[in-house]
Amino acid sequence: MTEKTSNIIFDSIKLFVLIFLLIITLYPFLNLLAISFNEAQDTAKGGITLFPRVFSTASYRTLFRLPELFTGFVNSVLRTVIGSVTQVFSCAMIAYVLSRKSFPLRKPLSLLWIFTMYVSGGLIPYYFLMRSLGLLNNFHIYWIPGLTSAFTIIVIRTYIIGLPESLIEAAKVEGAGEFRIFMQIILPLAIPVLATMALFAAVDHWNSWVDTWLFNPKKKELTTLQYELMKKLSSTNSSKAGKLGAAAKRGSRSGGTTPKSIRAAMTMIAAVPIMLVYPFLQKYFVTGLTLGGVKE
């Protein structure tokens, strides 16, 4: 077998594997999208694959009439934006300090942060800590605990260590202080890794619902979209369904919606906004991970 034939066979296998992975990754999402836009009674017959058989927007119209959905969407957007920006900025400041060889505590503090990646304080001590800080029934619970992230700090610190030290020395010769060096030299040069970490933080904030359930369950004005999704998925599966379940049942009788179509539509509403962020940060994604994850 010649080398050219071997390369063709190898490329064909790679292409087959990638297509297979693409199909099994995209199919569940496209199937849910088709179900969410299909007429509910027709969906109950089964057989929906990639396209709706009888197009209908009844599930989305039912969901968008719920006031808590709009409140949850606004709170999710706010916590995602505020939480991501503050987390990346604070972690970048800590990472810059830990990257300085002149800082005597950089090694013990780095080890301390790495230690927190393997050992946590536990849920109950964490709850009492948040309560003692006055963060229960408070919007600030969504972003203050995330100001420091060991993973983010370590990745950004590794990236900063790889930057030319001569740039920082030249700035110091010109009279620049540490904060000015950080703001005007380090941050612009670290945009790829900052964008990557911001994407990770945004996905984490957008998908989180446990903190709402633990710390803000009785505050309707502080609910989040993912928490509402969790409640709706539970209620549509329960015989004690709430307003949404009643609406779904009424819709079902009239051919409008069913619990299955409601679940599909709710999943789409929760997933699509964060997916729209990826194209804007994709060009930084690979560069940020590669340069931040390898130390030469």
Disulfide bonds with the S-S distance in Angstrom:
none
